[in-house]
Amino acid sequence: MIFPVLCIVFAFCQTMADDTEAVELDFAADEQERARRSAVIRHPLASFFHLFFRVVAIVAYLLCDWISKNFASCFVLIITLLSFDFWSVKNVTGRLLVGLRWWNQIDEDGRSLWVFEAKKTSRGNNTGTEAEARIFWLGLIICPLIWTFFFFTSLFSLKIKWLSLVVASISLQVANLYGYLRCKAVGQDGQPPDSRSFTGQHLLQCMFRRPGREHIINQQKRPCV
């Protein structure tokens, strides 16, 4: 009578030990994953170019009066740098560093579609680390604030031609910021933001205007490839 009971108790204890070991292994794996994501820069080249063009554009703006007295050459140089920055941030660094991307496409009916995607984070994927995410968002937010400061300094000093350059620079910077904020909102709750808030959307439409009606697609489950 006692022997079967002991066997049952032993089997129960063995099962609990196996389950505990599995939980401990999963916990250790999660700790290793968090440590890896917080301490390692997996995409150093993307992190570098995420900041390079926009920082060089700001430095060029500050030194334009010393480098060249020709406003046209300064205008072309800064807009070229910010155009490279816009393309690299929109098409490369956002996807690699934070797993976000947005773009505009034309469907079969000729309608212009705005697509905002957020890649689901999972163990072993190619999404950037927490350090890279901080680099991405700090660069994305701080640089437009600096250009906004330049806007007010140009406005108060009545430098109209420089004001046009600053407005173009702010437009290029804010377009990416708005697009990635929409992507982040999709990734957080899976629901599209309030469709009545059209300030940023109107900016995107003005920059990439094409014929046809405008629609917005918010995607969360589709992976970024």
SULPE-V252004 format. One record per residue. BURIAL is + if it has 9 or more other ideal C-beta (glycine too) atoms within 8 Angstrom, else -. Layout:
BURIAL
BURIAL
This chain:
-
-
-
-
-
-
-
-
-
-
-
-
-
-
-
-
-
-
-
-
-
-
-
-
-
-
-
-
+
-
-
-
+
-
-
+
+
-
-
-
-
-
+
-
-
+
+
-
+
+
+
+
+
+
+
+
+
+
-
+
+
-
-
+
-
-
-
-
-
-
+
-
-
+
+
-
+
+
+
-
+
+
+
+
+
+
+
+
+
+
-
+
+
+
+
+
+
+
+
+
+
+
-
+
-
+
-
-
-
-
+
+
+
+
+
+
+
+
+
+
-
-
-
-
-
-
-
+
+
-
+
+
+
-
+
+
+
-
+
+
+
-
+
+
-
+
+
+
-
+
+
-
-
+
-
-
-
-
-
-
-
+
+
-
+
+
+
+
+
+
+
+
+
+
+
+
+
+
+
+
+
+
+
+
+
+
+
-
-
-
-
-
-
-
-
-
-
-
-
+
+
-
+
+
+
-
-
-
-
-
-
+
-
+
-
+
-
+
+
+
-
-
-
+
-
